[in-house]
Amino acid sequence: MASGKKRSFESFFDNYYPVIFSTAIMVGLWYVGFDVSANNVEKVLDASINFSSILIGFIGVMLGLLISIKDAAIVTLIFSSVQKDTIFKHLKYSIYTGFLTVLSVAALYVHIKNITLTSHILFELWLFFALNLIISSYRIIDLLMYILSNKKIKIERPVGEVMPSNDVEELKKHTGRKRNKS
């Protein structure tokens, strides 16, 4: 029974640690005075848009690559993993959080000149989404690296096509390279 509770806690923590850590960091930043009225907050927002876009792009490309090479041994392994559903759930969560980060920055830009309750709420939302994006992106990259670095998995290099020797010779003639006689 104790191991069931432990697994339940681990599952809960694995699913919600981006939210837990984001909230804790937000409280710490609020405590030290980081809010919408801080100096150069617009530069931080600009950097947030760039960083969010890069992370969304990276995760999107990673997902696209996994799907496009779905017949490769390592991708078959990932897709047959018991963590397949977890991987896709975490990927979607990171992408959604990235879009929410960018949208919250856009909404905050509209209200940043006049410091009001709305701008404070939008700032806190943006901070939560941005921190959540960073932590959730780390989570998915860490999970994929764990699967890829598993010592039990043997990844073989795919067999490539071999160029016929007469084509090699013709190519060398066109490029001006001489054949090594070793």
C-alpha positions, -999 to 999 in steps of 0.1 A, spaced: 0 0 0 28 24 8 44 18 -27 10 26 -43 9 59 -24 45 66 -34 37 60 -71 6 81 -68 26 110 -53 54 106 -80 28 107 -107 11 137 -92 45 155 -88 56 146 -123 24 160 -138 23 192 -117 59 202 -108 60 229 -135 30 245 -119 43 241 -84 78 255 -92 64 283 -113 41 294 -85 70 292 -59 93 312 -82 65 338 -88 61 342 -51 98 347 -46 100 373 -74 70 391 -60 86 391 -26 118 408 -40 97 434 -59 96 422 -95 64 434 -109 50 453 -139 64 486 -127 100 472 -126 127 490 -148 131 476 -183 102 452 -180 94 458 -217 129 444 -226 121 413 -205 88 409 -223 106 412 -257 131 386 -247 102 364 -234 86 365 -268 118 355 -285 126 327 -260 90 314 -262 91 314 -300 124 295 -300 111 269 -275 78 264 -294 98 261 -326 122 236 -311 95 215 -297 75 216 -329 105 206 -349 113 178 -325 77 165 -328 78 168 -366 111 149 -367 97 121 -345 67 117 -367 86 119 -400 111 92 -390 85 70 -372 100 39 -388 134 44 -372 143 21 -344 146 48 -318 112 64 -327 96 30 -327 110 26 -292 97 59 -281 62 53 -296 61 18 -280 73 31 -247 49 30 -218 56 67 -215 43 74 -250 11 90 -237 31 110 -212 55 122 -238 27 135 -261 8 150 -231 40 169 -220 47 180 -256 12 194 -260 14 211 -226 47 228 -235 33 240 -268 1 254 -253 21 271 -225 43 287 -251 13 301 -270 -2 313 -237 31 331 -229 31 349 -262 -6 358 -259 -2 371 -224 28 393 -235 6 407 -263 -22 415 -239 3 430 -214 18 453 -240 -17 469 -245 -19 477 -207 17 483 -198 17 521 -201 -10 525 -174 -2 506 -143 -36 493 -132 -50 462 -116 -54 447 -151 -18 452 -159 -7 436 -126 -29 406 -133 -17 403 -169 19 405 -156 14 377 -131 -2 356 -158 27 362 -181 52 354 -154 34 322 -145 32 311 -182 68 320 -190 81 301 -159 58 272 -166 71 271 -203 107 269 -192 101 242 -166 77 221 -188 101 223 -218 129 211 -195 106 182 -184 99 170 -220 136 173 -230 146 155 -199 121 127 -205 132 122 -241 169 122 -231 161 96 -204 146 74 -230 174 80 -255 201 74 -230 187 41 -217 216 16 -217 193 -13 -225 184 2 -259 207 -6 -288 204 20 -315 218 8 -348 228 31 -376 204 29 -405 217 12 -437 224 38 -463 227 35 -501 261 27 -515 272 46 -546 284 23 -574 322 25 -580 317 37 -616 296 66 -603 323 74 -577 349 75 -605 328 98 -627 321 121 -597 358 123 -590 365 132 -626 340 161 -625 354 174 -592 390 170 -602 399 146 -573 422 117 -578 414 83 -563 434 71 -534 451 38 -542 449 24 -506 
